[in-house]
């Protein structure tokens, strides 16, 4: 068993990925900390986006939700790493009384439309979210300095903060909150997972998620958006082939414009 492999984690591209069960990940996060769910299209940017890189490396738990990354790792290393689904993680998290109770969880939403759909779905699951516990995130630039959400969280003192904005932004916001808050809630950066349940994006059945087919549902629903995104993610394989468990060196890219998607 090499330096990138042990019973409870795998170090892939310098990132320590959780290798336990979904239930174990949720139990750990009920004690607080930062959880991230890195997607392949964002992971390929580890060498060129220092703020995203720092956020991923600083997380308490990174779950291996990317089917592409898991399959590539197992092929390259002859390993049997199991994917930990972000969708299943969210479903399990929302079963916890500590998360479901009004006033226990603050939700960071991508916008008004997403908020309406997500809150309607949550209400159908018996989860009532008081209005002050919904924060509509602004469009973040390369640096995050959101004192409004900090003040809101400090005032309300939720046990959990669930971030549902796009990959790249959510991890950086999660780290910002972890560094700046006076206490440590569970900060769950689950991105589009709730959108697959609420209908804000294409609905992905659990059987398709278990069979690593979530990406196909997204491509069929919006090919113009997702075919280029997943095609660009192919770079991740060569990055993993070259560096395996080691963190790729940081490449300075002049005047990089950091423009991440919202969900």
DRENMAR-742675 format. One line per field, with one value per atom (N, C-alpha, C): residue number from 1; residue in one letter; atom name; x, y, z. Coordinates in steps of 0.1 Angstrom, whole numbers. Example, Ala and Ser with C-alpha at 12.3 -4.5 7.8 and 13.67 -1.06 7.14 Angstrom:
num	[1;1;1;2;2;2] .
residu	[A;A;A;S;S;S] .
atome	[N;CA;C;N;CA;C] .
u	[132;123;132;128;137;129] .
v	[-57;-45;-33;-22;-11;0] .
w	[78;78;78;71;71;79] .
END
This chain:
num	[1;1;1;2;2;2;3;3;3;4;4;4;5;5;5;6;6;6;7;7;7;8;8;8;9;9;9;10;10;10;11;11;11;12;12;12;13;13;13;14;14;14;15;15;15;16;16;16;17;17;17;18;18;18;19;19;19;20;20;20;21;21;21;22;22;22;23;23;23;24;24;24;25;25;25;26;26;26;27;27;27;28;28;28;29;29;29;30;30;30;31;31;31;32;32;32;33;33;33;34;34;34;35;35;35;36;36;36;37;37;37;38;38;38;39;39;39;40;40;40;41;41;41;42;42;42;43;43;43;44;44;44;45;45;45;46;46;46;47;47;47;48;48;48;49;49;49;50;50;50;51;51;51;52;52;52;53;53;53;54;54;54;55;55;55;56;56;56;57;57;57;58;58;58;59;59;59;60;60;60;61;61;61;62;62;62;63;63;63;64;64;64;65;65;65;66;66;66;67;67;67;68;68;68;69;69;69;70;70;70;71;71;71;72;72;72;73;73;73;74;74;74;75;75;75;76;76;76;77;77;77;78;78;78;79;79;79;80;80;80;81;81;81;82;82;82;83;83;83;84;84;84;85;85;85;86;86;86;87;87;87;88;88;88;89;89;89;90;90;90;91;91;91;92;92;92;93;93;93;94;94;94;95;95;95;96;96;96;97;97;97;98;98;98;99;99;99;100;100;100;101;101;101;102;102;102;103;103;103;104;104;104;105;105;105;106;106;106;107;107;107;108;108;108;109;109;109;110;110;110;111;111;111;112;112;112;113;113;113;114;114;114;115;115;115;116;116;116;117;117;117;118;118;118;119;119;119;120;120;120;121;121;121;122;122;122;123;123;123;124;124;124;125;125;125;126;126;126;127;127;127;128;128;128;129;129;129;130;130;130;131;131;131;132;132;132;133;133;133;134;134;134;135;135;135;136;136;136;137;137;137;138;138;138;139;139;139;140;140;140;141;141;141;142;142;142;143;143;143;144;144;144;145;145;145;146;146;146;147;147;147;148;148;148;149;149;149;150;150;150;151;151;151;152;152;152;153;153;153;154;154;154;155;155;155;156;156;156;157;157;157;158;158;158;159;159;159;160;160;160;161;161;161;162;162;162;163;163;163;164;164;164;165;165;165;166;166;166;167;167;167;168;168;168;169;169;169;170;170;170;171;171;171;172;172;172;173;173;173;174;174;174;175;175;175;176;176;176;177;177;177;178;178;178;179;179;179;180;180;180;181;181;181;182;182;182;183;183;183;184;184;184;185;185;185;186;186;186;187;187;187;188;188;188;189;189;189;190;190;190;191;191;191;192;192;192;193;193;193;194;194;194;195;195;195;196;196;196;197;197;197;198;198;198;199;199;199;200;200;200;201;201;201;202;202;202;203;203;203;204;204;204;205;205;205;206;206;206;207;207;207;208;208;208;209;209;209;210;210;210;211;211;211;212;212;212;213;213;213;214;214;214;215;215;215;216;216;216;217;217;217;218;218;218;219;219;219;220;220;220;221;221;221;222;222;222;223;223;223;224;224;224;225;225;225;226;226;226;227;227;227;228;228;228;229;229;229;230;230;230;231;231;231;232;232;232;233;233;233;234;234;234;235;235;235;236;236;236;237;237;237;238;238;238;239;239;239;240;240;240;241;241;241;242;242;242;243;243;243;244;244;244;245;245;245;246;246;246;247;247;247;248;248;248;249;249;249;250;250;250;251;251;251;252;252;252;253;253;253;254;254;254;255;255;255;256;256;256;257;257;257;258;258;258;259;259;259;260;260;260;261;261;261;262;262;262;263;263;263] .
residu	[X;X;X;X;X;X;X;X;X;X;X;X;X;X;X;X;X;X;X;X;X;X;X;X;X;X;X;X;X;X;X;X;X;X;X;X;X;X;X;X;X;X;X;X;X;X;X;X;X;X;X;X;X;X;X;X;X;X;X;X;X;X;X;X;X;X;X;X;X;X;X;X;X;X;X;X;X;X;X;X;X;X;X;X;X;X;X;X;X;X;X;X;X;X;X;X;X;X;X;X;X;X;X;X;X;X;X;X;X;X;X;X;X;X;X;X;X;X;X;X;X;X;X;X;X;X;X;X;X;X;X;X;X;X;X;X;X;X;X;X;X;X;X;X;X;X;X;X;X;X;X;X;X;X;X;X;X;X;X;X;X;X;X;X;X;X;X;X;X;X;X;X;X;X;X;X;X;X;X;X;X;X;X;X;X;X;X;X;X;X;X;X;X;X;X;X;X;X;X;X;X;X;X;X;X;X;X;X;X;X;X;X;X;X;X;X;X;X;X;X;X;X;X;X;X;X;X;X;X;X;X;X;X;X;X;X;X;X;X;X;X;X;X;X;X;X;X;X;X;X;X;X;X;X;X;X;X;X;X;X;X;X;X;X;X;X;X;X;X;X;X;X;X;X;X;X;X;X;X;X;X;X;X;X;X;X;X;X;X;X;X;X;X;X;X;X;X;X;X;X;X;X;X;X;X;X;X;X;X;X;X;X;X;X;X;X;X;X;X;X;X;X;X;X;X;X;X;X;X;X;X;X;X;X;X;X;X;X;X;X;X;X;X;X;X;X;X;X;X;X;X;X;X;X;X;X;X;X;X;X;X;X;X;X;X;X;X;X;X;X;X;X;X;X;X;X;X;X;X;X;X;X;X;X;X;X;X;X;X;X;X;X;X;X;X;X;X;X;X;X;X;X;X;X;X;X;X;X;X;X;X;X;X;X;X;X;X;X;X;X;X;X;X;X;X;X;X;X;X;X;X;X;X;X;X;X;X;X;X;X;X;X;X;X;X;X;X;X;X;X;X;X;X;X;X;X;X;X;X;X;X;X;X;X;X;X;X;X;X;X;X;X;X;X;X;X;X;X;X;X;X;X;X;X;X;X;X;X;X;X;X;X;X;X;X;X;X;X;X;X;X;X;X;X;X;X;X;X;X;X;X;X;X;X;X;X;X;X;X;X;X;X;X;X;X;X;X;X;X;X;X;X;X;X;X;X;X;X;X;X;X;X;X;X;X;X;X;X;X;X;X;X;X;X;X;X;X;X;X;X;X;X;X;X;X;X;X;X;X;X;X;X;X;X;X;X;X;X;X;X;X;X;X;X;X;X;X;X;X;X;X;X;X;X;X;X;X;X;X;X;X;X;X;X;X;X;X;X;X;X;X;X;X;X;X;X;X;X;X;X;X;X;X;X;X;X;X;X;X;X;X;X;X;X;X;X;X;X;X;X;X;X;X;X;X;X;X;X;X;X;X;X;X;X;X;X;X;X;X;X;X;X;X;X;X;X;X;X;X;X;X;X;X;X;X;X;X;X;X;X;X;X;X;X;X;X;X;X;X;X;X;X;X;X;X;X;X;X;X;X;X;X;X;X;X;X;X;X;X;X;X;X;X;X;X;X;X;X;X;X;X;X;X;X;X;X;X;X;X;X;X;X;X;X;X;X;X;X;X;X;X;X;X;X;X;X;X;X;X;X;X;X;X;X;X;X;X;X;X;X;X;X;X;X;X;X;X;X;X;X;X;X;X;X;X;X;X;X;X;X;X;X;X;X;X;X;X;X;X] .
atome	[N;CA;C;N;CA;C;N;CA;C;N;CA;C;N;CA;C;N;CA;C;N;CA;C;N;CA;C;N;CA;C;N;CA;C;N;CA;C;N;CA;C;N;CA;C;N;CA;C;N;CA;C;N;CA;C;N;CA;C;N;CA;C;N;CA;C;N;CA;C;N;CA;C;N;CA;C;N;CA;C;N;CA;C;N;CA;C;N;CA;C;N;CA;C;N;CA;C;N;CA;C;N;CA;C;N;CA;C;N;CA;C;N;CA;C;N;CA;C;N;CA;C;N;CA;C;N;CA;C;N;CA;C;N;CA;C;N;CA;C;N;CA;C;N;CA;C;N;CA;C;N;CA;C;N;CA;C;N;CA;C;N;CA;C;N;CA;C;N;CA;C;N;CA;C;N;CA;C;N;CA;C;N;CA;C;N;CA;C;N;CA;C;N;CA;C;N;CA;C;N;CA;C;N;CA;C;N;CA;C;N;CA;C;N;CA;C;N;CA;C;N;CA;C;N;CA;C;N;CA;C;N;CA;C;N;CA;C;N;CA;C;N;CA;C;N;CA;C;N;CA;C;N;CA;C;N;CA;C;N;CA;C;N;CA;C;N;CA;C;N;CA;C;N;CA;C;N;CA;C;N;CA;C;N;CA;C;N;CA;C;N;CA;C;N;CA;C;N;CA;C;N;CA;C;N;CA;C;N;CA;C;N;CA;C;N;CA;C;N;CA;C;N;CA;C;N;CA;C;N;CA;C;N;CA;C;N;CA;C;N;CA;C;N;CA;C;N;CA;C;N;CA;C;N;CA;C;N;CA;C;N;CA;C;N;CA;C;N;CA;C;N;CA;C;N;CA;C;N;CA;C;N;CA;C;N;CA;C;N;CA;C;N;CA;C;N;CA;C;N;CA;C;N;CA;C;N;CA;C;N;CA;C;N;CA;C;N;CA;C;N;CA;C;N;CA;C;N;CA;C;N;CA;C;N;CA;C;N;CA;C;N;CA;C;N;CA;C;N;CA;C;N;CA;C;N;CA;C;N;CA;C;N;CA;C;N;CA;C;N;CA;C;N;CA;C;N;CA;C;N;CA;C;N;CA;C;N;CA;C;N;CA;C;N;CA;C;N;CA;C;N;CA;C;N;CA;C;N;CA;C;N;CA;C;N;CA;C;N;CA;C;N;CA;C;N;CA;C;N;CA;C;N;CA;C;N;CA;C;N;CA;C;N;CA;C;N;CA;C;N;CA;C;N;CA;C;N;CA;C;N;CA;C;N;CA;C;N;CA;C;N;CA;C;N;CA;C;N;CA;C;N;CA;C;N;CA;C;N;CA;C;N;CA;C;N;CA;C;N;CA;C;N;CA;C;N;CA;C;N;CA;C;N;CA;C;N;CA;C;N;CA;C;N;CA;C;N;CA;C;N;CA;C;N;CA;C;N;CA;C;N;CA;C;N;CA;C;N;CA;C;N;CA;C;N;CA;C;N;CA;C;N;CA;C;N;CA;C;N;CA;C;N;CA;C;N;CA;C;N;CA;C;N;CA;C;N;CA;C;N;CA;C;N;CA;C;N;CA;C;N;CA;C;N;CA;C;N;CA;C;N;CA;C;N;CA;C;N;CA;C;N;CA;C;N;CA;C;N;CA;C;N;CA;C;N;CA;C;N;CA;C;N;CA;C;N;CA;C;N;CA;C;N;CA;C;N;CA;C;N;CA;C;N;CA;C;N;CA;C;N;CA;C;N;CA;C;N;CA;C;N;CA;C;N;CA;C;N;CA;C;N;CA;C;N;CA;C;N;CA;C;N;CA;C;N;CA;C;N;CA;C;N;CA;C;N;CA;C;N;CA;C;N;CA;C;N;CA;C;N;CA;C;N;CA;C;N;CA;C;N;CA;C;N;CA;C;N;CA;C;N;CA;C;N;CA;C;N;CA;C;N;CA;C;N;CA;C;N;CA;C;N;CA;C;N;CA;C;N;CA;C;N;CA;C;N;CA;C;N;CA;C;N;CA;C;N;CA;C;N;CA;C;N;CA;C;N;CA;C;N;CA;C;N;CA;C;N;CA;C] .
u	[9;0;9;8;17;13;20;17;4;-2;-14;-26;-24;-34;-34;-45;-46;-61;-65;-78;-89;-86;-96;-95;-85;-84;-75;-75;-66;-61;-48;-43;-41;-49;-50;-47;-36;-31;-29;-24;-22;-34;-45;-58;-61;-63;-67;-82;-86;-100;-105;-116;-123;-126;-123;-126;-135;-143;-152;-166;-176;-190;-196;-208;-215;-219;-224;-228;-217;-205;-193;-189;-191;-188;-197;-210;-220;-218;-215;-212;-201;-190;-179;-182;-190;-194;-204;-211;-220;-212;-199;-191;-185;-188;-183;-171;-168;-157;-162;-152;-155;-154;-165;-166;-167;-159;-160;-163;-168;-172;-166;-153;-146;-151;-154;-158;-146;-147;-135;-132;-143;-140;-132;-134;-127;-114;-113;-100;-89;-93;-82;-75;-81;-76;-67;-64;-55;-42;-36;-23;-24;-36;-36;-45;-53;-62;-58;-49;-44;-54;-65;-75;-83;-87;-94;-86;-73;-64;-63;-61;-60;-72;-84;-97;-98;-95;-96;-86;-74;-64;-66;-74;-77;-89;-97;-110;-107;-117;-116;-119;-129;-132;-134;-128;-131;-136;-148;-154;-152;-149;-146;-159;-166;-178;-176;-165;-163;-161;-170;-169;-157;-154;-142;-129;-128;-116;-115;-125;-125;-121;-127;-124;-109;-105;-91;-81;-84;-75;-74;-86;-86;-78;-80;-73;-58;-54;-39;-32;-39;-33;-37;-46;-51;-58;-65;-71;-86;-93;-107;-115;-110;-116;-131;-140;-154;-158;-166;-171;-181;-179;-189;-197;-210;-219;-223;-221;-225;-241;-248;-262;-267;-260;-264;-259;-248;-244;-255;-260;-270;-282;-287;-299;-297;-285;-282;-281;-275;-274;-288;-297;-310;-319;-314;-321;-318;-308;-303;-312;-317;-325;-318;-305;-297;-297;-300;-299;-314;-323;-337;-344;-341;-348;-347;-358;-358;-348;-340;-330;-317;-315;-303;-294;-299;-292;-294;-283;-284;-280;-288;-286;-281;-270;-265;-269;-278;-284;-278;-279;-273;-281;-294;-302;-316;-325;-339;-346;-344;-352;-347;-334;-329;-335;-335;-339;-354;-363;-377;-379;-372;-374;-368;-356;-350;-358;-363;-371;-384;-390;-403;-400;-389;-386;-383;-375;-373;-385;-395;-407;-415;-414;-421;-414;-402;-395;-397;-405;-408;-397;-390;-379;-383;-386;-390;-378;-375;-363;-368;-367;-371;-363;-370;-364;-350;-347;-334;-323;-327;-317;-315;-319;-316;-308;-296;-288;-285;-289;-287;-273;-264;-250;-249;-240;-237;-227;-224;-214;-201;-193;-180;-169;-159;-148;-137;-124;-113;-110;-114;-113;-126;-129;-141;-140;-149;-149;-164;-171;-186;-189;-188;-191;-206;-215;-229;-232;-227;-230;-223;-211;-205;-213;-218;-226;-239;-245;-257;-255;-244;-241;-237;-229;-225;-237;-247;-259;-268;-270;-279;-273;-260;-253;-259;-260;-265;-255;-260;-251;-245;-252;-248;-250;-241;-242;-241;-251;-251;-250;-239;-236;-240;-249;-254;-250;-240;-235;-225;-220;-212;-199;-194;-180;-170;-160;-150;-153;-165;-169;-173;-180;-184;-173;-162;-151;-144;-142;-136;-144;-157;-166;-165;-165;-164;-152;-141;-128;-129;-134;-135;-143;-154;-163;-155;-148;-141;-130;-123;-113;-118;-130;-134;-144;-152;-162;-155;-162;-157;-160;-168;-172;-171;-172;-171;-183;-192;-204;-199;-208;-206;-208;-198;-199;-199;-210;-212;-213;-203;-203;-207;-221;-226;-230;-229;-231;-245;-245;-257;-265;-261;-267;-282;-286;-300;-307;-301;-307;-312;-305;-309;-322;-324;-336;-348;-345;-356;-361;-354;-358;-352;-343;-336;-327;-321;-315;-322;-317;-323;-323;-334;-335;-327;-319;-310;-315;-321;-326;-314;-317;-306;-299;-307;-301;-291;-293;-284;-272;-274;-262;-253;-260;-252;-244;-249;-242;-233;-230;-220;-226;-239;-245;-251;-248;-253;-249;-236;-231;-239;-243;-250;-264;-271;-283;-282;-271;-268;-265;-257;-254;-266;-275;-287;-297;-297;-306;-301;-288;-282;-269;-269;-256;-247;-252;-244;-236;-241;-235;-225;-229;-221;-212;-214;-205;-191;-190;-177;-171;-179;-174;-168;-175;-169;-158;-158;-147;-134;-135;-123;-118;-127;-122;-113;-112;-103;-89;-85;-72;-68;-79;-76;-69;-72;-66;-51;-46;-32;-25;-32;-27;-25;-35;-34;-23;-22;-12;2;4;17;20;11;14;8;-1;-7;-11;-4;-8;-1;8;15;7;9;3;10;3;10;15;26;32;22;23;14;20;12;16;10;19;14;9;-4;-10;-14;-8;-10;-24;-30;-43;-54;-53;-64;-77;-87;-100;-108;-110;-117;-132;-138;-153;-159;-164;-170;-185;-190;-205;-212;-225;-234;-242;-239;-244;-242] .
v	[-12;0;12;21;32;44;55;67;73;70;76;67;56;47;42;44;37;34;28;22;33;45;55;67;67;79;75;83;82;96;97;110;110;119;120;134;136;150;159;152;160;162;159;161;148;149;137;134;124;121;111;113;104;91;80;66;58;64;57;56;54;54;68;69;82;85;74;76;81;76;80;94;98;112;122;118;127;127;116;116;125;125;133;148;151;165;171;162;167;174;172;178;191;195;207;205;215;215;218;217;220;208;205;194;199;194;197;185;187;177;180;179;184;176;183;178;178;168;167;180;188;200;210;210;219;214;201;194;196;197;199;212;221;235;236;225;226;232;230;237;252;257;270;280;275;283;282;291;289;290;299;300;288;282;269;258;258;248;248;260;262;257;260;256;241;234;220;213;218;213;215;226;230;223;216;210;199;198;187;173;174;162;166;158;159;145;145;132;129;117;114;111;122;122;120;125;124;110;105;92;91;101;101;100;107;107;93;88;75;64;64;53;55;67;69;65;68;64;49;42;28;21;27;22;23;35;38;31;29;24;10;4;-9;-10;1;3;-1;-1;-3;8;20;32;32;34;35;50;53;67;70;81;86;97;94;103;115;127;139;139;133;133;124;113;104;110;118;125;135;142;152;146;135;128;123;117;112;124;135;146;152;152;158;149;136;128;130;139;141;152;149;158;171;171;183;192;187;195;199;191;193;204;205;214;228;236;250;258;266;274;267;255;247;249;251;251;264;270;282;277;280;276;288;286;295;291;299;295;303;298;304;316;317;328;326;336;335;323;320;309;296;294;282;281;292;292;288;293;290;274;269;255;246;250;242;242;254;255;248;248;240;225;221;206;203;211;209;208;217;217;204;199;186;175;176;166;169;179;182;190;198;206;221;228;242;250;259;268;282;288;302;311;322;331;336;340;345;335;322;311;308;317;315;327;325;336;334;344;344;350;341;345;354;364;373;366;372;367;370;359;361;362;371;373;364;367;359;359;369;370;371;364;364;372;382;390;394;384;386;388;400;403;402;402;401;387;377;363;360;366;364;369;381;387;379;374;366;354;347;334;337;347;350;353;360;364;353;344;333;320;319;307;294;291;278;267;255;243;239;243;238;250;250;259;250;250;242;251;249;258;251;257;251;258;266;274;265;271;263;259;248;243;254;255;265;277;282;292;287;275;270;266;260;256;269;279;291;298;298;304;296;283;274;277;278;281;295;305;318;318;311;310;303;292;285;293;302;310;322;327;340;339;328;327;325;330;328;315;307;293;284;271;262;253;258;249;239;230;221;228;230;238;227;225;214;220;219;225;214;213;202;206;219;223;220;213;211;199;192;180;183;194;196;199;205;209;196;185;173;167;171;166;175;188;198;201;197;201;214;220;232;229;216;211;197;190;178;168;162;152;140;136;124;113;102;91;85;80;74;62;54;43;48;59;65;70;76;81;70;59;47;41;42;36;46;57;67;74;75;81;95;101;115;124;123;132;130;118;116;123;122;129;144;150;164;168;159;161;161;151;149;161;166;177;190;193;205;203;197;193;205;217;228;233;231;235;225;212;202;194;193;185;192;206;212;211;212;212;198;187;174;171;176;173;180;192;198;191;184;176;165;161;150;152;165;169;163;160;155;141;133;120;121;130;131;137;146;152;141;132;121;111;108;99;104;117;122;123;128;131;121;113;103;109;106;111;124;129;142;154;165;177;183;186;192;206;209;223;234;245;256;263;265;272;286;296;309;312;317;320;335;343;358;361;370;375;365;355;344;350;348;352;340;341;330;332;324;325;311;308;295;296;285;284;285;290;289;276;266;253;246] .
w	[0;0;0;-10;-12;-4;-6;2;-2;-14;-18;-13;-6;-3;11;19;32;33;45;46;47;52;54;44;36;27;15;4;-7;-10;-12;-16;-31;-37;-52;-56;-63;-67;-55;-44;-32;-23;-28;-20;-13;0;8;7;-1;-3;8;13;23;16;22;16;25;34;42;35;43;38;39;32;33;47;54;68;77;75;83;80;67;64;71;70;77;92;98;113;116;108;111;109;99;97;107;114;124;135;136;146;141;129;124;114;106;97;83;74;60;51;44;35;20;11;-3;-11;-23;-33;-46;-48;-60;-73;-83;-96;-105;-115;-124;-132;-137;-144;-136;-122;-114;-109;-107;-102;-112;-125;-135;-134;-126;-124;-112;-105;-94;-96;-108;-110;-114;-117;-123;-115;-105;-97;-82;-78;-64;-53;-55;-44;-43;-54;-54;-48;-52;-47;-32;-27;-12;-5;-11;-5;-4;-15;-15;-6;-5;4;18;21;35;41;32;37;47;57;66;60;50;43;28;19;5;1;-4;-8;-23;-26;-41;-48;-52;-59;-74;-79;-93;-98;-106;-112;-121;-128;-137;-129;-119;-111;-104;-99;-92;-102;-114;-124;-128;-130;-135;-124;-112;-101;-100;-100;-99;-111;-123;-134;-133;-129;-128;-117;-106;-94;-90;-98;-95;-81;-78;-65;-66;-55;-55;-47;-49;-42;-47;-37;-40;-41;-50;-51;-39;-34;-23;-30;-32;-40;-32;-38;-32;-30;-40;-39;-28;-26;-15;-1;-2;10;15;5;9;14;8;13;27;30;43;53;49;58;62;52;55;63;66;75;89;92;105;112;124;132;134;136;138;126;115;102;98;101;97;105;118;127;122;123;119;127;121;128;130;126;127;115;103;91;83;79;70;56;46;32;24;17;7;-7;-13;-26;-37;-49;-61;-66;-63;-68;-64;-68;-64;-70;-82;-88;-82;-80;-74;-60;-53;-39;-38;-47;-47;-49;-59;-62;-51;-46;-35;-22;-19;-6;-7;-19;-21;-20;-25;-24;-9;-2;12;20;17;24;23;10;8;16;19;27;42;45;59;66;58;63;61;71;71;73;64;65;66;78;80;71;66;56;60;72;76;73;72;71;56;47;33;28;23;18;3;-4;-19;-22;-26;-28;-40;-39;-50;-60;-71;-80;-75;-71;-65;-76;-73;-82;-77;-81;-78;-63;-56;-41;-35;-24;-17;-4;-2;10;12;17;19;33;38;52;55;45;47;52;45;50;63;65;78;89;88;98;101;90;91;99;96;103;117;120;133;142;136;144;146;136;138;144;143;150;146;133;129;131;133;135;122;111;97;87;77;66;54;45;33;21;14;2;-11;-18;-30;-43;-43;-55;-63;-74;-83;-78;-84;-81;-84;-76;-77;-68;-68;-59;-45;-45;-32;-23;-28;-20;-14;-23;-18;-7;-9;1;14;12;24;32;26;33;39;32;37;50;51;63;74;70;80;87;79;84;92;88;94;105;106;116;130;140;154;159;152;157;144;146;134;133;124;121;111;107;96;83;75;62;51;45;35;21;13;0;-10;-12;-19;-33;-37;-51;-56;-68;-75;-70;-59;-55;-52;-46;-43;-55;-65;-78;-85;-84;-90;-83;-71;-64;-65;-65;-66;-80;-90;-104;-108;-101;-105;-117;-116;-128;-131;-141;-145;-133;-131;-120;-123;-113;-115;-105;-110;-101;-93;-82;-74;-81;-89;-96;-106;-112;-122;-115;-103;-95;-91;-87;-82;-94;-106;-117;-124;-118;-123;-136;-137;-149;-148;-137;-135;-146;-150;-160;-173;-176;-189;-189;-177;-176;-178;-173;-175;-190;-196;-210;-219;-216;-225;-222;-210;-207;-213;-213;-218;-224;-236;-243;-246;-249;-253;-241;-229;-217;-212;-212;-205;-213;-226;-235;-234;-237;-236;-222;-211;-198;-195;-198;-196;-205;-217;-227;-222;-216;-211;-198;-191;-179;-182;-195;-199;-195;-194;-189;-176;-168;-154;-155;-165;-166;-168;-177;-179;-167;-160;-147;-137;-136;-126;-130;-143;-148;-145;-146;-143;-129;-120;-107;-96;-100;-91;-77;-67;-53;-50;-58;-55;-60;-53;-57;-69;-80;-91;-88;-94;-91;-96;-89;-93;-105;-115;-127;-127;-128;-129;-142;-142;-155;-154;-163;-162;-165;-157;-159;-161;-152;-153;-148;-156;-153;-147;-134;-127;-128;-137;-139;-138;-126;-123;-125;-129;-131;-118;-119;-107;-109;-101;-101;-115] .
END
